[in-house]
């Protein structure tokens, strides 16, 4: 078994097709099939299930893929370190961030890393938390911000922050003029733009309404943060988000009012997940630290408001999820 075979195998699993993998890898499909056959022969068992729709890993294949991703990342990091000739920290660090987190920290994080550590190539993956969960379980991310502690024990996790959720309206909205707070009953009368039904934040909001025998007045369902905020800005409805969602919006000149919910604890706990310390590259360790610094600066500088004291919930305590699980 060599590193090339592992790269080929990982790409086949990710694309679910030998023909697609051959195109991406720029290798003829018969040659790719031959390399796969050699790998399976060395392992001593079949690794993929073939079908007219493509290929999927069996149990042995999935186990090999999981470890292959980690081996490939470590190999690439080792080569980067070996090629460094001046002690500069170099390498690729991949971090997964949900949309509202990207809106708040994405730009300042990338700028800070590029300015301080030009040898690090930072790869930011924006996705819903369910997808980020899947990627970091497969060792395809170094770091990820998620909204639950219910993750594999082989990953490192630390509490990062707790955000309060607000009703967000355009500053010029005629709804609830002059108000800084509202009740859940009052919110039930506000036209709302919320994520789709499978979204964790949507489920949390609806649970608060249901506990009071109330129903939200949902006028649109949108998972795209940028489109959702465009609709809020155009007075189509309000939304329920942490204040991180409006940082970029206010920088573009848009103004919003954020109303606290007075009779419900609407909040979202954020956790920073990473690969185990012995698998985490120096570049990823640097990015994790820079993320903490960026968040601290945004909060202390007043740009990112709506934070609460950091609790230490038990591992099995349900957290308020802000993105789909």
N, C-alpha and C positions, 0 to 999 in steps of 0.2 A: 504494500500500500504506500502510495506517495501523495504529496500535497496536491499534485495536479488532479489525481483521481478524486480526492475529497472535494476539490473545487467543482469539478464536473458534476459529481453526485449532488452536491448542495444546490447547484443551479437547476438541475433536472427536477429536484423536489420542489423548489420554489416556483418554477414555471409550470410544473405538472405535465411536461411534454418534452420528449427527446428532440423533436423537430424544432421547437421553439428554443430549447437550450443550445442546439447546434448553431442556430442563427446568431444568438447572443454571444456565444463563445467563439464563433468563427472557426468551427471545426466541422468536418463532414459528419453527417449523422451515422454512417457505418462505423467510422472511427470512434465516435462517441459511444456507440453501442458496444464496441469492443472493449473500451476502457471500463464501462459499467460491468460488463461480463467478467473482466479480470478482477474487479473489486469484489463482486459477489462470490467469485471462486475463492478469493483469498479469505473472505469472511466465512465462507462455508455454507452460506444459505442465501436464499432470494431476499432482496431488499425492497423491491418495488412490485406493485400489483399492476399488471398491464391490462388495459381495456381500450375499446374503440375511442373513448373520450380522452385518453391520455394515460398517465401513470400517477399512482399515489403510493406513498411509503407504507409498508406493513409495519408491524410492531418493532421488528428488528431495524427496519429502515428508519423509522421515526427516532429510535434511540440513537442510531448512528448520526443522523442529521443533527440532532440536538447537540451532540458532542463535537461534530465536525464544525459547526458554526463557531464554537468556542475555540477550537484548535486553529481554525483559519484566522480568526481575529488575533489570537496570540502570536501566530506566525508573522502576520503582517506588522504587528507592533514590534516584534523582535527585529525584523528587517529594518524598520524605521530607526530604531535605536542604534543598530549596528552601522547604519549609513550616516548617522549624525557625527560630525567631527568637531563640534565646538561646545558640547554639553548642553545645547539648547533643547528644551523639551519639544519633541516633534511627534506627530502621529495624527490619527483621525479619532475624533470623539463624537459618538452619535447619541443624541439626546432626544427623547420623545416628549412632546409637550401638547396638552390639549389646547383648543383654539383660544379660549379666554386667557390662558397663561401665556401663550405666544403673543397675544395682543399687548400684554403688559410687559413681559421681559424679553421677548424675542430679539428686538432690535438692539436694546442696550447690552444684552448678553453677547451677541455676535460682535458688536463693535468693541466691547471690552476685551474679549478673547483675541480678536485680530490685532488690537493695538498692543496688548501686553505679551501675547504669545504668538507671534507670526508663524512659528513652526507648526502650530496646531491647526488642522483643518476641522472646523466644527460643522457637523451635519445635524441640522434640526429637522425632525420629522413631526409635522403637525397632523394629529389624528384624534379621533374620539378615544376615550380611555380604554374602551373594550379592545380596540385594535392595538393600542400601545401595550396593553396587558399581554396580548398574544405575541407581539414582537419581542418583548423582553424575556418572555418565557422561552423563546426560541434562540436566545442569545444574539438577536439581531440589533439590539440596542445596548449601549453601555449604561445609560441612565434613562429614567422616565419619571415624570410626575403623574401620580395616580391619586385617586380619591378613596382608597380603601386599603386596609392592612391585610386583607385576605389574599395573600400571595404566597408562592412557594418559599419554604424556609431556607432554600439555598441562595436566595437573593438577600442583599442587605437593604434595610429600610430605616428611614429616620423621619420623624415628624418635621414638616417643613413650615407650614403656616396654616392658619384657620381664617377663612374669609366669611364675612357676613354677606348674605344675599339681600338685594334691595329691589323694590319696584323702580324701574328706570323709565323716565318720561322725558320728552324734549323740554328744554327750559321754558319754551313759549307755550307749552300745552295748557289748555284751559281746564284740564282735569285737576282736581284737588289743588287749587291755587293757594300758594303761601304755606302749604303743608310740608312738614318734614317727616311725619309718621302717618301710618294708616293701619287699620285693622284688616284681618283676613276677610271680614264681611264687606268692608269697603272695597277691597281688592276684587272681590267677586263681581263688582259692578263695572270694573275697568276693562275695556277691550284689551286682550292680551295676545302677544305674539310669543309663542313658546316653541321649544323643540318638539320633535315628533314623539309619539307615545312610548317608544322604546328607550328614550333618553332618560338617564338617571335623574337629572334635574327635574324633568317633567313629572316623573313618578313621585318625587319628594314633594313637589308643590301640590299635586293632586291629593296626596295623602293628608296634607294639612287642611285642604278644603273639605275632604270627606270626613275628617274627624269632627268637623263642625256642621256637617250636613249642608255644605255649600258646594257650588259648582263654579269653576272658572269660566269666564266669558272669553273663550279662545276664538280669535278671528282669523288666525293664520298659524300654520305650523312650519317652522323653518329651522334646519340644522346648521345652515351656513351662518356663521357669526357676522360676517361682513354684510350679507343681505339682510339679516335680521335687524342689525343696527341701522341700516339704510331705511328700512321700513319704519322703525321707531322714530327716526329723525324726520320722516315725512308724515308723522302724526297718524299712521295707520293703527297704531296701538302701542301699549307699553310692554315691557318685558321684565323678567326677573333674572337678574344676573349679579355676580360680584362686581365690584367697582373696577376690577382689572379689565373688564370688557369695554370700558369707555376711555381708557388712557389714550389710545391712538386716536379715538374719535375727538377728544378734546384738543389734542395736538393739531388736528386738522381744522380747528375753529368751531367745531360743533359744541353746543352746550346742552347739558342734561341736568335734570333733577333726580336725585336718588333718595327715595323715601324708605325709611326703616319700617319694618313690620313690628308693631308694638306688642301683639299678643301671640307671637309664634317665634320659635328659635330657628330661623332659617340661616343655616351656616354650612360651610363646606370645609372639611379638613383635607389638607394636601400632604402627601407623603412623597419623599424622594427615594426611589428604588434604584439600586445599582447592582452590577455583577459583584460576586464575592470579592473581597479585597485582594486575594491572590490571583484573581483573573482580571482585575481592573487596571487599565493602562495608566501611565502617568498623565497622559493627555486627558483622559476621562476624569481622573482625580482633580486635575486643575479646573476643568469645566464645572464640575460639581461645586467646587469651592467658589468659583466666580459667580455661579448662579445664586448661591447664598448671599454673596456680597451685593449683587445687583438688587435682589429682593429687599435686603436691608436698607440700601440707599434709597430705593423708591418709596419705601414705607416711611423712613425717617425724614425724607425730603417732602413728604406730603403728597407725592404724585399718585401713590397707591394707597387709598384709604379703605376703611371698612374691615380692619383686622381685629381679631379677638385674642385673648390670652390662649396660649397653646396648651390644651388639655392632654392628658396621657390616657386615652381610652384603652380598655382591655382589648386584646387582639380579636375577640369575638363580638365586640360591641359594634353595632351597625353605625356607620358614619353617614353624614349627609353627602350623597354623591352628586357631583355637579356635572358629570358627563356620563354617557352611557356605559354600563358595565358589560 
